[in-house]
Amino acid sequence: MNRAVSHPVALPDLVLTSLAACLLLAGLIAITSASVGYAEAHYGNMWYHAQRHGVYLALASIAGVVAYRVPVEFWYRTAWIWLLLSSLLLILVLVPGVGRNVNGSQRWLALGPLTLQPSELAKAAMILFVSGYLVRQGQVLRESWRGFLRPMLVVALVAVLLLAEPDFGASVIMLATVFGMLFLAGMRLGHLAVIMVVTVILGGLLIQAAPYRLQRLIAYTDPWADPYGAGFQLIQSLIAFGRGEWFGVGLGNSVQKLFYLPEAHTDFVFSIWAEETGFVGAVALIAIFLALVLRIFHVGRQAKAAGRDYAAYLCYGIAIMFSGQAFVNMGVSAGLLPTKGLTLPLISYGGSSLITACGLLGIVLRVATELQQPVKKTGQSRRGRSV
């Protein structure tokens, strides 16, 4: 009697899922606490931002599930479409009357009661695109300048669109992510060193060309030189860290969120978290982020060992982007880096950032699941060949 052979059902990576869930929960708690005073004063509803964040969280969860259900091969085949779409949105946001201007930056598109930030989609699309390029042209990349300059031309065009908004922070994160992916793909160190020096020089020129960027840099070196001007935000953030001491003042008991620290529920939410949970809570959150990034790298290494190069580069890019944004956001809050408006992944208030981050995590979970299945002869498993 013949019996059907049963195969074990592949399950999502429980470690990765648990770490992401912890960060999402911490984000909901942090946003709720940090925004109540601001929301009540500006909207007459102290739960305004918490409710909207809850909606974003639901949409992000759906995005994560959808991304998890999609085979990795789909992203390999359609990466150029996502990059083209995100680039068109970056152009659209610059059109007067279409893009929404907030605090001098035109970065958002209004979608009814919600808003879309194309730069978040562009960073994710760039990871999809560069990962595919590294699979198709990996050997050329390791042998000549030509293989390196091709993707950098695309990156430069997208970076110009980001700088036109302007969104200097998103440009830096995108470039750092691409450089990291190229390095892990085996790019020559000499080539990488030259282009990084050129990038740093161009970055310095861009900082000097924009007075507000130069002012932020000066304020970072000595915020107390202008305590009620350029240095105000950093000083208030440092006060929040100081008030937190070892164990914090308790959830909901922050003083700095009461109109002292600007952008308390967005770019500086980590400062409020440190004030309310103290050194212990801040270190715990950093540890969870570190564990999440290391887990994503682990999945990437497994994919590489299994011959799934595209999946591996995807994981590497996502891990680099998450770690880069977390480092910059936390570094700015603690006064280790000049002030720059970047969200803390999975934590900060903002629908586009949250939905994109969960979508990328869904892709990583899909990679981990597919590793439990036999390798198929598809584009993502080919090494350094044109497809």
C-alpha positions as CSV (number, residue, x, y, z in Angstrom):
1,M,0.0,0.0,0.0
2,N,1.4,3.3,-1.1
3,R,1.4,6.1,1.4
4,A,1.8,9.8,0.6
5,V,5.0,11.2,1.9
6,S,4.4,14.1,4.2
7,H,6.7,17.0,4.4
8,P,7.1,19.1,7.5
9,V,5.3,22.5,7.2
10,A,7.8,25.4,7.0
11,L,7.2,27.9,9.7
12,P,8.4,31.6,10.0
13,D,11.5,32.3,11.9
14,L,10.2,32.5,15.5
15,V,13.2,34.3,16.8
16,L,13.1,37.0,14.2
17,T,9.3,37.3,14.6
18,S,9.6,37.6,18.4
19,L,12.3,40.3,18.2
20,A,10.2,42.3,15.7
21,A,7.1,42.0,17.8
22,C,9.0,43.3,20.8
23,L,10.2,46.4,18.9
24,L,6.7,47.0,17.5
25,L,5.2,46.8,21.0
26,A,7.8,49.1,22.4
27,G,7.1,51.5,19.6
28,L,3.4,51.6,20.3
29,I,4.1,52.2,24.0
30,A,6.7,54.9,23.4
31,I,4.6,56.7,20.8
32,T,1.5,56.7,23.0
33,S,3.5,58.1,26.0
34,A,5.5,60.6,24.0
35,S,2.6,62.1,22.1
36,V,-0.2,62.6,24.6
37,G,0.6,66.2,25.5
38,Y,1.3,67.3,21.9
39,A,-1.8,65.6,20.6
40,E,-4.1,67.1,23.2
41,A,-2.8,70.6,22.6
42,H,-3.0,70.4,18.8
43,Y,-5.8,68.1,18.1
44,G,-7.9,68.1,21.3
45,N,-7.5,64.3,21.5
46,M,-4.6,63.0,23.6
47,W,-4.8,59.6,21.9
48,Y,-4.7,61.1,18.3
49,H,-1.2,59.9,17.5
50,A,-1.6,56.6,19.3
51,Q,-4.7,55.8,17.3
52,R,-3.1,56.7,14.0
53,H,0.0,54.7,15.0
54,G,-2.3,51.8,15.7
55,V,-3.8,52.1,12.2
56,Y,-0.3,52.2,10.8
57,L,0.7,49.2,12.8
58,A,-2.3,47.3,11.4
59,L,-1.4,48.3,7.8
60,A,2.3,47.4,8.5
61,S,1.3,44.0,9.8
62,I,-0.7,43.4,6.6
63,A,2.2,44.5,4.5
64,G,4.5,42.1,6.4
65,V,2.1,39.2,5.9
66,V,1.7,40.0,2.2
67,A,5.5,40.2,1.7
68,Y,6.0,36.9,3.5
69,R,3.5,35.2,1.2
70,V,5.3,36.4,-1.9
71,P,8.2,34.2,-3.2
72,V,11.6,35.8,-3.2
73,E,11.9,35.1,-6.9
74,F,9.1,37.6,-7.5
75,W,11.2,40.4,-6.0
76,Y,14.1,39.4,-8.1
77,R,12.1,39.6,-11.3
78,T,10.3,42.8,-10.5
79,A,13.0,44.8,-8.6
80,W,13.4,47.3,-11.5
81,I,9.7,48.0,-11.5
82,W,9.7,48.9,-7.8
83,L,12.7,51.1,-8.3
84,L,11.1,52.9,-11.3
85,L,7.8,53.3,-9.4
86,S,9.6,54.8,-6.3
87,S,11.6,57.1,-8.6
88,L,8.4,58.4,-10.2
89,L,7.0,59.0,-6.8
90,L,10.1,60.9,-5.8
91,I,9.6,63.1,-8.9
92,L,5.9,63.5,-8.2
93,V,6.5,64.7,-4.6
94,L,8.6,67.6,-6.0
95,V,5.7,68.9,-8.2
96,P,4.3,72.1,-6.6
97,G,0.9,71.6,-5.3
98,V,1.2,67.8,-5.3
99,G,4.0,67.2,-2.7
100,R,3.2,68.2,0.9
101,N,5.7,70.7,2.5
102,V,6.4,70.3,6.2
103,N,9.1,72.4,7.9
104,G,10.7,73.4,4.6
105,S,10.9,69.8,3.2
106,Q,8.7,68.5,0.5
107,R,8.8,64.8,1.2
108,W,5.2,63.6,1.5
109,L,2.2,62.8,-0.8
110,A,-1.3,63.2,0.7
111,L,-3.5,60.1,0.4
112,G,-6.7,61.2,2.0
113,P,-6.3,61.1,5.7
114,L,-2.9,59.4,5.4
115,T,0.4,60.4,3.9
116,L,3.1,58.6,1.8
117,Q,6.8,59.3,2.1
118,P,8.3,58.0,-1.2
119,S,11.9,58.1,0.2
120,E,11.1,55.1,2.4
121,L,9.9,53.1,-0.6
122,A,13.0,54.3,-2.6
123,K,15.4,52.9,0.0
124,A,13.7,49.5,0.0
125,A,13.5,49.4,-3.8
126,M,17.2,50.2,-4.0
127,I,18.0,47.1,-1.9
128,L,15.8,45.0,-4.2
129,F,17.5,46.4,-7.3
130,V,21.1,46.3,-6.1
131,S,20.7,42.7,-4.8
132,G,19.6,41.6,-8.3
133,Y,22.5,43.4,-9.9
134,L,25.0,41.7,-7.6
135,V,23.6,38.3,-8.6
136,R,23.8,39.1,-12.4
137,Q,27.0,41.1,-12.5
138,G,28.8,40.1,-9.3
139,Q,31.9,38.8,-11.2
140,V,32.2,42.1,-13.3
141,L,31.8,44.1,-10.1
142,R,34.8,42.3,-8.5
143,E,37.0,42.7,-11.6
144,S,36.5,46.2,-13.0
145,W,35.3,49.8,-12.4
146,R,32.6,49.2,-15.0
147,G,30.8,46.8,-12.8
148,F,30.8,49.3,-10.0
149,L,29.9,52.4,-11.8
150,R,26.8,51.0,-13.4
151,P,24.8,50.6,-10.2
152,M,26.3,53.8,-8.7
153,L,24.9,55.8,-11.6
154,V,21.4,54.6,-10.7
155,V,22.1,55.3,-7.0
156,A,23.3,58.8,-7.8
157,L,20.1,59.6,-9.8
158,V,17.9,58.5,-6.9
159,A,20.1,60.4,-4.4
160,V,19.7,63.6,-6.5
161,L,15.9,63.2,-6.2
162,L,16.2,62.7,-2.5
163,L,18.4,65.8,-2.0
164,A,16.0,67.9,-4.0
165,E,13.3,67.4,-1.3
166,P,15.7,67.8,0.6
167,D,16.3,64.5,2.5
168,F,20.0,64.4,3.2
169,G,19.5,61.6,5.9
170,A,17.7,59.2,3.5
171,S,20.5,59.8,0.9
172,V,23.2,59.0,3.4
173,I,21.4,55.8,4.6
174,M,20.8,54.6,1.0
175,L,24.4,55.2,0.0
176,A,25.8,53.5,3.2
177,T,23.5,50.5,2.6
178,V,24.6,50.2,-1.1
179,F,28.3,50.5,-0.1
180,G,27.9,47.8,2.5
181,M,26.2,45.5,0.1
182,L,28.9,46.1,-2.5
183,F,31.6,45.4,0.1
184,L,30.0,42.1,1.2
185,A,29.7,41.1,-2.5
186,G,33.4,41.2,-2.8
187,M,34.1,44.6,-4.4
188,R,37.7,45.7,-4.5
189,L,38.7,47.7,-1.4
190,G,40.6,50.2,-3.5
191,H,37.5,51.0,-5.6
192,L,35.4,51.2,-2.5
193,A,37.9,53.5,-0.8
194,V,38.1,55.9,-3.7
195,I,34.3,56.2,-4.1
196,M,33.9,56.7,-0.3
197,V,36.4,59.5,-0.3
198,V,34.6,61.2,-3.2
199,T,31.3,60.7,-1.4
200,V,32.6,62.3,1.8
201,I,33.9,65.3,-0.1
202,L,30.6,65.7,-1.9
203,G,28.8,65.4,1.4
204,G,31.0,68.1,2.9
205,L,30.2,70.4,0.0
206,L,26.5,69.8,0.4
207,I,26.7,70.6,4.1
208,Q,28.5,73.9,3.4
209,A,26.0,74.7,0.6
210,A,23.0,74.5,3.0
211,P,23.3,76.9,6.0
212,Y,20.9,74.9,8.1
213,R,23.1,71.8,7.8
214,L,26.2,73.7,8.7
215,Q,24.3,75.2,11.7
216,R,23.3,71.7,12.9
217,L,26.9,70.6,12.7
218,I,28.1,73.6,14.7
219,A,25.4,73.1,17.2
220,Y,26.4,69.5,17.6
221,T,29.9,70.4,18.6
222,D,28.8,72.9,21.2
223,P,24.9,73.0,21.7
224,W,25.3,75.2,24.8
225,A,26.7,78.0,22.6
226,D,23.1,78.6,21.4
227,P,20.9,77.0,24.0
228,Y,17.7,78.6,22.8
229,G,18.4,78.3,19.1
230,A,20.3,75.6,17.1
231,G,21.3,73.7,20.3
232,F,17.9,73.7,21.9
233,Q,16.7,70.3,20.6
234,L,19.9,68.5,21.5
235,I,20.1,70.0,25.0
236,Q,16.5,69.0,25.7
237,S,17.3,65.5,24.5
238,L,20.3,65.2,26.8
239,I,18.2,66.5,29.7
240,A,15.8,63.6,29.0
241,F,18.6,61.1,29.2
242,G,19.9,62.6,32.4
243,R,16.5,62.5,34.1
244,G,16.1,58.9,33.2
245,E,19.1,57.8,35.3
246,W,19.3,54.1,35.9
247,F,15.6,52.9,35.9
248,G,13.7,55.9,34.5
249,V,10.9,58.1,35.8
250,G,8.3,55.6,34.8
251,L,6.1,55.2,31.7
252,G,4.0,58.2,31.1
253,N,5.9,60.4,33.5
254,S,8.3,62.1,31.1
255,V,8.6,65.9,31.5
256,Q,10.6,66.6,28.4
257,K,7.7,65.4,26.1
258,L,5.6,68.3,27.5
259,F,6.7,70.8,24.8
260,Y,10.3,70.9,25.9
261,L,11.7,68.4,23.3
262,P,10.5,69.1,19.7
263,E,9.6,66.0,17.6
264,A,9.4,63.9,20.8
265,H,7.2,61.2,19.1
266,T,9.1,61.1,15.8
267,D,12.8,61.7,15.5
268,F,13.5,61.9,19.3
269,V,11.2,59.1,20.6
270,F,14.3,57.3,21.9
271,S,15.1,60.2,24.2
272,I,11.6,59.9,25.8
273,W,12.0,56.2,26.1
274,A,15.4,56.7,27.9
275,E,13.8,59.2,30.2
276,E,10.9,57.0,31.2
277,T,12.8,53.6,31.3
278,G,16.2,54.8,32.2
279,F,19.6,53.4,31.3
280,V,18.4,49.9,31.7
281,G,15.4,50.4,29.3
282,A,17.6,52.1,26.7
283,V,20.2,49.4,26.7
284,A,17.5,46.7,26.5
285,L,16.0,48.4,23.4
286,I,19.5,48.6,21.9
287,A,20.1,45.0,22.6
288,I,16.8,44.0,20.9
289,F,17.8,46.0,17.8
290,L,21.2,44.4,17.8
291,A,19.7,40.9,18.1
292,L,17.3,41.6,15.3
293,V,20.1,42.8,12.9
294,L,22.3,39.9,13.8
295,R,19.4,37.5,13.2
296,I,18.8,39.0,9.7
297,F,22.5,38.7,9.0
298,H,22.3,35.0,10.2
299,V,19.5,34.3,7.7
300,G,21.6,36.0,5.0
301,R,24.6,33.8,5.7
302,Q,22.4,30.7,5.6
303,A,21.0,31.8,2.2
304,K,24.5,32.4,0.9
305,A,25.6,29.0,2.0
306,A,22.6,27.5,0.3
307,G,23.4,29.1,-3.0
308,R,20.6,31.6,-2.8
309,D,22.6,34.7,-3.5
310,Y,19.8,37.1,-4.2
311,A,18.1,36.2,-0.9
312,A,21.4,36.6,0.9
313,Y,22.1,40.1,-0.5
314,L,18.5,41.1,0.3
315,C,19.1,40.2,4.0
316,Y,22.4,41.9,4.1
317,G,20.9,45.1,2.7
318,I,18.0,45.1,5.0
319,A,20.2,44.5,8.1
320,I,22.6,47.3,7.1
321,M,19.7,49.7,6.5
322,F,18.0,48.9,9.9
323,S,21.3,49.1,11.8
324,G,22.3,52.3,10.0
325,Q,19.1,54.1,10.8
326,A,19.0,52.9,14.4
327,F,22.6,54.0,15.0
328,V,22.0,57.4,13.5
329,N,18.7,58.0,15.3
330,M,20.0,56.8,18.7
331,G,23.3,58.6,18.1
332,V,21.5,61.9,17.4
333,S,19.3,61.5,20.4
334,A,22.4,60.9,22.7
335,G,24.4,63.8,21.1
336,L,26.9,61.4,19.5
337,L,26.0,62.6,16.0
338,P,24.8,65.9,14.5
339,T,21.0,66.3,14.4
340,K,19.4,64.6,11.5
341,G,15.8,63.7,10.9
342,L,15.7,59.9,10.6
343,T,13.1,57.6,12.0
344,L,13.9,54.7,14.4
345,P,12.8,51.6,12.5
346,L,9.7,49.9,13.9
347,I,9.6,52.5,16.7
348,S,9.1,56.0,15.5
349,Y,5.7,57.5,14.5
350,G,5.2,57.4,10.7
351,G,3.2,55.1,8.5
352,S,5.6,54.9,5.5
353,S,8.6,54.0,7.6
354,L,6.6,51.4,9.7
355,I,4.9,49.8,6.7
356,T,8.2,49.6,4.7
357,A,10.1,48.1,7.6
358,C,7.5,45.4,8.2
359,G,7.4,44.7,4.5
360,L,11.2,44.2,4.5
361,L,11.0,42.0,7.6
362,G,8.3,39.9,5.8
363,I,10.8,39.3,3.0
364,V,13.4,38.2,5.4
365,L,11.0,35.8,7.0
366,R,10.1,34.5,3.6
367,V,13.9,33.9,2.9
368,A,14.2,32.0,6.2
369,T,11.1,29.9,5.2
370,E,12.4,29.1,1.7
371,L,15.7,27.9,3.2
372,Q,13.7,25.0,4.6
373,Q,12.7,24.0,1.1
374,P,14.7,22.5,-1.8
375,V,16.7,24.9,-4.0
376,K,15.0,25.6,-7.3
377,K,17.0,26.6,-10.4
378,T,15.8,30.1,-10.6
379,G,17.3,33.6,-11.0
380,Q,17.9,34.1,-7.3
381,S,20.1,31.0,-7.0
382,R,22.4,31.8,-9.9
383,R,25.9,33.1,-9.0
384,G,27.2,36.1,-10.9
385,R,25.6,35.3,-14.3
386,S,23.4,37.4,-16.5
387,V,19.8,36.3,-16.5
